[in-house]
């Protein structure tokens, strides 16, 4: 997909965070695949 759409960042504590750079594209992708976009309270830490 490329860095224009999705990027991996590190927080000040060294945790990895995936950020969707184009939110309109992400919303359309989720709608196409009939998936729900999570809200802040639904976020989970990824296993290492």
mmCIF file of the N, C-alpha and C atoms, coordinates in Angstrom:
data_MODEL
# 
_entry.id   MODEL 
# 
loop_
_atom_site.group_PDB 
_atom_site.id 
_atom_site.type_symbol 
_atom_site.label_atom_id 
_atom_site.label_alt_id 
_atom_site.label_comp_id 
_atom_site.label_asym_id 
_atom_site.label_entity_id 
_atom_site.label_seq_id 
_atom_site.pdbx_PDB_ins_code 
_atom_site.Cartn_x 
_atom_site.Cartn_y 
_atom_site.Cartn_z 
_atom_site.occupancy 
_atom_site.B_iso_or_equiv 
_atom_site.pdbx_formal_charge 
_atom_site.auth_seq_id 
_atom_site.auth_comp_id 
_atom_site.auth_asym_id 
_atom_site.auth_atom_id 
_atom_site.pdbx_PDB_model_num 
ATOM 1   N N  . UNK A 1 1  ? 0.814   -1.195  0.000  1.00 0.00 ? 1  UNK A N  1 
ATOM 2   C CA . UNK A 1 1  ? 0.000   0.000   0.000  1.00 0.00 ? 1  UNK A CA 1 
ATOM 3   C C  . UNK A 1 1  ? 0.853   1.254   0.000  1.00 0.00 ? 1  UNK A C  1 
ATOM 4   N N  . UNK A 1 2  ? 1.997   1.199   0.602  1.00 0.00 ? 2  UNK A N  1 
ATOM 5   C CA . UNK A 1 2  ? 2.894   2.344   0.602  1.00 0.00 ? 2  UNK A CA 1 
ATOM 6   C C  . UNK A 1 2  ? 2.698   3.257   1.801  1.00 0.00 ? 2  UNK A C  1 
ATOM 7   N N  . UNK A 1 3  ? 3.686   4.100   2.023  1.00 0.00 ? 3  UNK A N  1 
ATOM 8   C CA . UNK A 1 3  ? 3.680   4.988   3.174  1.00 0.00 ? 3  UNK A CA 1 
ATOM 9   C C  . UNK A 1 3  ? 2.649   6.106   3.067  1.00 0.00 ? 3  UNK A C  1 
ATOM 10  N N  . UNK A 1 4  ? 2.098   6.317   1.888  1.00 0.00 ? 4  UNK A N  1 
ATOM 11  C CA . UNK A 1 4  ? 1.058   7.329   1.764  1.00 0.00 ? 4  UNK A CA 1 
ATOM 12  C C  . UNK A 1 4  ? -0.219  6.910   2.476  1.00 0.00 ? 4  UNK A C  1 
ATOM 13  N N  . UNK A 1 5  ? -0.410  5.610   2.685  1.00 0.00 ? 5  UNK A N  1 
ATOM 14  C CA . UNK A 1 5  ? -1.645  5.100   3.263  1.00 0.00 ? 5  UNK A CA 1 
ATOM 15  C C  . UNK A 1 5  ? -1.495  4.638   4.705  1.00 0.00 ? 5  UNK A C  1 
ATOM 16  N N  . UNK A 1 6  ? -0.398  4.003   5.039  1.00 0.00 ? 6  UNK A N  1 
ATOM 17  C CA . UNK A 1 6  ? -0.221  3.422   6.372  1.00 0.00 ? 6  UNK A CA 1 
ATOM 18  C C  . UNK A 1 6  ? 1.256   3.518   6.764  1.00 0.00 ? 6  UNK A C  1 
ATOM 19  N N  . UNK A 1 7  ? 1.505   3.840   8.052  1.00 0.00 ? 7  UNK A N  1 
ATOM 20  C CA . UNK A 1 7  ? 2.887   3.967   8.534  1.00 0.00 ? 7  UNK A CA 1 
ATOM 21  C C  . UNK A 1 7  ? 3.024   3.354   9.911  1.00 0.00 ? 7  UNK A C  1 
ATOM 22  N N  . UNK A 1 8  ? 4.233   2.939   10.213 1.00 0.00 ? 8  UNK A N  1 
ATOM 23  C CA . UNK A 1 8  ? 4.563   2.403   11.525 1.00 0.00 ? 8  UNK A CA 1 
ATOM 24  C C  . UNK A 1 8  ? 5.416   3.437   12.253 1.00 0.00 ? 8  UNK A C  1 
ATOM 25  N N  . UNK A 1 9  ? 4.977   3.814   13.446 1.00 0.00 ? 9  UNK A N  1 
ATOM 26  C CA . UNK A 1 9  ? 5.695   4.787   14.264 1.00 0.00 ? 9  UNK A CA 1 
ATOM 27  C C  . UNK A 1 9  ? 6.090   4.140   15.581 1.00 0.00 ? 9  UNK A C  1 
ATOM 28  N N  . UNK A 1 10 ? 7.002   4.781   16.299 1.00 0.00 ? 10 UNK A N  1 
ATOM 29  C CA . UNK A 1 10 ? 7.357   4.373   17.656 1.00 0.00 ? 10 UNK A CA 1 
ATOM 30  C C  . UNK A 1 10 ? 7.039   5.526   18.599 1.00 0.00 ? 10 UNK A C  1 
ATOM 31  N N  . UNK A 1 11 ? 6.485   5.181   19.745 1.00 0.00 ? 11 UNK A N  1 
ATOM 32  C CA . UNK A 1 11 ? 6.186   6.193   20.750 1.00 0.00 ? 11 UNK A CA 1 
ATOM 33  C C  . UNK A 1 11 ? 7.459   6.521   21.516 1.00 0.00 ? 11 UNK A C  1 
ATOM 34  N N  . UNK A 1 12 ? 7.377   7.492   22.400 1.00 0.00 ? 12 UNK A N  1 
ATOM 35  C CA . UNK A 1 12 ? 8.520   7.862   23.221 1.00 0.00 ? 12 UNK A CA 1 
ATOM 36  C C  . UNK A 1 12 ? 9.001   6.712   24.096 1.00 0.00 ? 12 UNK A C  1 
ATOM 37  N N  . UNK A 1 13 ? 8.107   5.770   24.420 1.00 0.00 ? 13 UNK A N  1 
ATOM 38  C CA . UNK A 1 13 ? 8.472   4.601   25.234 1.00 0.00 ? 13 UNK A CA 1 
ATOM 39  C C  . UNK A 1 13 ? 8.955   3.436   24.387 1.00 0.00 ? 13 UNK A C  1 
ATOM 40  N N  . UNK A 1 14 ? 8.958   3.609   23.071 1.00 0.00 ? 14 UNK A N  1 
ATOM 41  C CA . UNK A 1 14 ? 9.430   2.548   22.185 1.00 0.00 ? 14 UNK A CA 1 
ATOM 42  C C  . UNK A 1 14 ? 8.347   1.614   21.678 1.00 0.00 ? 14 UNK A C  1 
ATOM 43  N N  . UNK A 1 15 ? 7.077   1.863   22.058 1.00 0.00 ? 15 UNK A N  1 
ATOM 44  C CA . UNK A 1 15 ? 5.973   1.044   21.569 1.00 0.00 ? 15 UNK A CA 1 
ATOM 45  C C  . UNK A 1 15 ? 5.738   1.331   20.088 1.00 0.00 ? 15 UNK A C  1 
ATOM 46  N N  . UNK A 1 16 ? 5.313   0.317   19.349 1.00 0.00 ? 16 UNK A N  1 
ATOM 47  C CA . UNK A 1 16 ? 5.012   0.492   17.929 1.00 0.00 ? 16 UNK A CA 1 
ATOM 48  C C  . UNK A 1 16 ? 3.546   0.872   17.768 1.00 0.00 ? 16 UNK A C  1 
ATOM 49  N N  . UNK A 1 17 ? 3.291   1.828   16.878 1.00 0.00 ? 17 UNK A N  1 
ATOM 50  C CA . UNK A 1 17 ? 1.933   2.298   16.600 1.00 0.00 ? 17 UNK A CA 1 
ATOM 51  C C  . UNK A 1 17 ? 1.740   2.318   15.092 1.00 0.00 ? 17 UNK A C  1 
ATOM 52  N N  . UNK A 1 18 ? 0.657   1.735   14.621 1.00 0.00 ? 18 UNK A N  1 
ATOM 53  C CA . UNK A 1 18 ? 0.321   1.768   13.208 1.00 0.00 ? 18 UNK A CA 1 
ATOM 54  C C  . UNK A 1 18 ? -0.659  2.917   13.003 1.00 0.00 ? 18 UNK A C  1 
ATOM 55  N N  . UNK A 1 19 ? -0.350  3.809   12.066 1.00 0.00 ? 19 UNK A N  1 
ATOM 56  C CA . UNK A 1 19 ? -1.211  4.963   11.803 1.00 0.00 ? 19 UNK A CA 1 
ATOM 57  C C  . UNK A 1 19 ? -1.676  4.932   10.363 1.00 0.00 ? 19 UNK A C  1 
ATOM 58  N N  . UNK A 1 20 ? -2.983  5.061   10.197 1.00 0.00 ? 20 UNK A N  1 
ATOM 59  C CA . UNK A 1 20 ? -3.558  5.183   8.866  1.00 0.00 ? 20 UNK A CA 1 
ATOM 60  C C  . UNK A 1 20 ? -3.458  6.642   8.459  1.00 0.00 ? 20 UNK A C  1 
ATOM 61  N N  . UNK A 1 21 ? -2.735  6.931   7.396  1.00 0.00 ? 21 UNK A N  1 
ATOM 62  C CA . UNK A 1 21 ? -2.487  8.304   6.976  1.00 0.00 ? 21 UNK A CA 1 
ATOM 63  C C  . UNK A 1 21 ? -3.650  8.901   6.175  1.00 0.00 ? 21 UNK A C  1 
ATOM 64  N N  . UNK A 1 22 ? -4.381  8.076   5.450  1.00 0.00 ? 22 UNK A N  1 
ATOM 65  C CA . UNK A 1 22 ? -5.511  8.552   4.644  1.00 0.00 ? 22 UNK A CA 1 
ATOM 66  C C  . UNK A 1 22 ? -6.791  7.954   5.211  1.00 0.00 ? 22 UNK A C  1 
ATOM 67  N N  . UNK A 1 23 ? -7.431  8.703   6.100  1.00 0.00 ? 23 UNK A N  1 
ATOM 68  C CA . UNK A 1 23 ? -8.588  8.183   6.819  1.00 0.00 ? 23 UNK A CA 1 
ATOM 69  C C  . UNK A 1 23 ? -9.784  7.926   5.904  1.00 0.00 ? 23 UNK A C  1 
ATOM 70  N N  . UNK A 1 24 ? -9.977  8.747   4.889  1.00 0.00 ? 24 UNK A N  1 
ATOM 71  C CA . UNK A 1 24 ? -11.090 8.525   3.956  1.00 0.00 ? 24 UNK A CA 1 
ATOM 72  C C  . UNK A 1 24 ? -10.894 7.198   3.228  1.00 0.00 ? 24 UNK A C  1 
ATOM 73  N N  . UNK A 1 25 ? -9.666  6.945   2.768  1.00 0.00 ? 25 UNK A N  1 
ATOM 74  C CA . UNK A 1 25 ? -9.360  5.670   2.105  1.00 0.00 ? 25 UNK A CA 1 
ATOM 75  C C  . UNK A 1 25 ? -9.610  4.499   3.060  1.00 0.00 ? 25 UNK A C  1 
ATOM 76  N N  . UNK A 1 26 ? -9.154  4.637   4.308  1.00 0.00 ? 26 UNK A N  1 
ATOM 77  C CA . UNK A 1 26 ? -9.318  3.563   5.286  1.00 0.00 ? 26 UNK A CA 1 
ATOM 78  C C  . UNK A 1 26 ? -10.794 3.289   5.558  1.00 0.00 ? 26 UNK A C  1 
ATOM 79  N N  . UNK A 1 27 ? -11.592 4.335   5.670  1.00 0.00 ? 27 UNK A N  1 
ATOM 80  C CA . UNK A 1 27 ? -13.018 4.174   5.909  1.00 0.00 ? 27 UNK A CA 1 
ATOM 81  C C  . UNK A 1 27 ? -13.688 3.473   4.731  1.00 0.00 ? 27 UNK A C  1 
ATOM 82  N N  . UNK A 1 28 ? -13.337 3.847   3.518  1.00 0.00 ? 28 UNK A N  1 
ATOM 83  C CA . UNK A 1 28 ? -13.899 3.203   2.332  1.00 0.00 ? 28 UNK A CA 1 
ATOM 84  C C  . UNK A 1 28 ? -13.482 1.733   2.251  1.00 0.00 ? 28 UNK A C  1 
ATOM 85  N N  . UNK A 1 29 ? -12.236 1.438   2.615  1.00 0.00 ? 29 UNK A N  1 
ATOM 86  C CA . UNK A 1 29 ? -11.738 0.059   2.615  1.00 0.00 ? 29 UNK A CA 1 
ATOM 87  C C  . UNK A 1 29 ? -12.506 -0.790  3.620  1.00 0.00 ? 29 UNK A C  1 
ATOM 88  N N  . UNK A 1 30 ? -12.701 -0.223  4.818  1.00 0.00 ? 30 UNK A N  1 
ATOM 89  C CA . UNK A 1 30 ? -13.430 -0.952  5.874  1.00 0.00 ? 30 UNK A CA 1 
ATOM 90  C C  . UNK A 1 30 ? -14.886 -1.184  5.456  1.00 0.00 ? 30 UNK A C  1 
ATOM 91  N N  . UNK A 1 31 ? -15.503 -0.200  4.831  1.00 0.00 ? 31 UNK A N  1 
ATOM 92  C CA . UNK A 1 31 ? -16.884 -0.348  4.373  1.00 0.00 ? 31 UNK A CA 1 
ATOM 93  C C  . UNK A 1 31 ? -16.975 -1.416  3.287  1.00 0.00 ? 31 UNK A C  1 
ATOM 94  N N  . UNK A 1 32 ? -16.030 -1.419  2.361  1.00 0.00 ? 32 UNK A N  1 
ATOM 95  C CA . UNK A 1 32 ? -16.028 -2.408  1.273  1.00 0.00 ? 32 UNK A CA 1 
ATOM 96  C C  . UNK A 1 32 ? -15.954 -3.830  1.827  1.00 0.00 ? 32 UNK A C  1 
ATOM 97  N N  . UNK A 1 33 ? -15.129 -4.029  2.859  1.00 0.00 ? 33 UNK A N  1 
ATOM 98  C CA . UNK A 1 33 ? -14.963 -5.366  3.441  1.00 0.00 ? 33 UNK A CA 1 
ATOM 99  C C  . UNK A 1 33 ? -15.914 -5.617  4.603  1.00 0.00 ? 33 UNK A C  1 
ATOM 100 N N  . UNK A 1 34 ? -16.898 -4.722  4.802  1.00 0.00 ? 34 UNK A N  1 
ATOM 101 C CA . UNK A 1 34 ? -17.927 -4.873  5.829  1.00 0.00 ? 34 UNK A CA 1 
ATOM 102 C C  . UNK A 1 34 ? -17.319 -5.060  7.221  1.00 0.00 ? 34 UNK A C  1 
ATOM 103 N N  . UNK A 1 35 ? -16.354 -4.190  7.551  1.00 0.00 ? 35 UNK A N  1 
ATOM 104 C CA . UNK A 1 35 ? -15.706 -4.223  8.852  1.00 0.00 ? 35 UNK A CA 1 
ATOM 105 C C  . UNK A 1 35 ? -16.038 -2.946  9.616  1.00 0.00 ? 35 UNK A C  1 
ATOM 106 N N  . UNK A 1 36 ? -15.981 -3.028  10.919 1.00 0.00 ? 36 UNK A N  1 
ATOM 107 C CA . UNK A 1 36 ? -16.267 -1.866  11.749 1.00 0.00 ? 36 UNK A CA 1 
ATOM 108 C C  . UNK A 1 36 ? -14.970 -1.154  12.113 1.00 0.00 ? 36 UNK A C  1 
ATOM 109 N N  . UNK A 1 37 ? -14.972 0.158   12.029 1.00 0.00 ? 37 UNK A N  1 
ATOM 110 C CA . UNK A 1 37 ? -13.810 0.947   12.420 1.00 0.00 ? 37 UNK A CA 1 
ATOM 111 C C  . UNK A 1 37 ? -13.812 1.062   13.942 1.00 0.00 ? 37 UNK A C  1 
ATOM 112 N N  . UNK A 1 38 ? -12.725 0.649   14.618 1.00 0.00 ? 38 UNK A N  1 
ATOM 113 C CA . UNK A 1 38 ? -12.712 0.711   16.089 1.00 0.00 ? 38 UNK A CA 1 
ATOM 114 C C  . UNK A 1 38 ? -12.586 2.137   16.607 1.00 0.00 ? 38 UNK A C  1 
ATOM 115 N N  . UNK A 1 39 ? -13.173 2.358   17.761 1.00 0.00 ? 39 UNK A N  1 
ATOM 116 C CA . UNK A 1 39 ? -13.042 3.633   18.449 1.00 0.00 ? 39 UNK A CA 1 
ATOM 117 C C  . UNK A 1 39 ? -11.895 3.510   19.447 1.00 0.00 ? 39 UNK A C  1 
ATOM 118 N N  . UNK A 1 40 ? -11.509 4.602   20.081 1.00 0.00 ? 40 UNK A N  1 
ATOM 119 C CA . UNK A 1 40 ? -10.371 4.582   20.997 1.00 0.00 ? 40 UNK A CA 1 
ATOM 120 C C  . UNK A 1 40 ? -10.477 3.482   22.053 1.00 0.00 ? 40 UNK A C  1 
ATOM 121 N N  . UNK A 1 41 ? -11.647 3.274   22.593 1.00 0.00 ? 41 UNK A N  1 
ATOM 122 C CA . UNK A 1 41 ? -11.788 2.277   23.665 1.00 0.00 ? 41 UNK A CA 1 
ATOM 123 C C  . UNK A 1 41 ? -11.650 0.845   23.152 1.00 0.00 ? 41 UNK A C  1 
ATOM 124 N N  . UNK A 1 42 ? -11.686 0.653   21.849 1.00 0.00 ? 42 UNK A N  1 
ATOM 125 C CA . UNK A 1 42 ? -11.554 -0.682  21.274 1.00 0.00 ? 42 UNK A CA 1 
ATOM 126 C C  . UNK A 1 42 ? -10.115 -1.029  20.876 1.00 0.00 ? 42 UNK A C  1 
ATOM 127 N N  . UNK A 1 43 ? -9.225  -0.072  21.009 1.00 0.00 ? 43 UNK A N  1 
ATOM 128 C CA . UNK A 1 43 ? -7.829  -0.316  20.630 1.00 0.00 ? 43 UNK A CA 1 
ATOM 129 C C  . UNK A 1 43 ? -7.228  -1.393  21.537 1.00 0.00 ? 43 UNK A C  1 
ATOM 130 N N  . UNK A 1 44 ? -6.370  -2.203  20.976 1.00 0.00 ? 44 UNK A N  1 
ATOM 131 C CA . UNK A 1 44 ? -5.669  -3.229  21.759 1.00 0.00 ? 44 UNK A CA 1 
ATOM 132 C C  . UNK A 1 44 ? -4.182  -3.177  21.434 1.00 0.00 ? 44 UNK A C  1 
ATOM 133 N N  . UNK A 1 45 ? -3.389  -3.602  22.396 1.00 0.00 ? 45 UNK A N  1 
ATOM 134 C CA . UNK A 1 45 ? -1.950  -3.682  22.154 1.00 0.00 ? 45 UNK A CA 1 
ATOM 135 C C  . UNK A 1 45 ? -1.666  -4.912  21.317 1.00 0.00 ? 45 UNK A C  1 
ATOM 136 N N  . UNK A 1 46 ? -0.741  -4.798  20.396 1.00 0.00 ? 46 UNK A N  1 
ATOM 137 C CA . UNK A 1 46 ? -0.341  -5.934  19.582 1.00 0.00 ? 46 UNK A CA 1 
ATOM 138 C C  . UNK A 1 46 ? 0.639   -6.796  20.347 1.00 0.00 ? 46 UNK A C  1 
ATOM 139 N N  . UNK A 1 47 ? 0.562   -8.091  20.149 1.00 0.00 ? 47 UNK A N  1 
ATOM 140 C CA . UNK A 1 47 ? 1.503   -9.000  20.797 1.00 0.00 ? 47 UNK A CA 1 
ATOM 141 C C  . UNK A 1 47 ? 2.856   -8.887  20.107 1.00 0.00 ? 47 UNK A C  1 
ATOM 142 N N  . UNK A 1 48 ? 3.905   -9.000  20.875 1.00 0.00 ? 48 UNK A N  1 
ATOM 143 C CA . UNK A 1 48 ? 5.264   -8.914  20.307 1.00 0.00 ? 48 UNK A CA 1 
ATOM 144 C C  . UNK A 1 48 ? 5.716   -10.251 19.799 1.00 0.00 ? 48 UNK A C  1 
# 
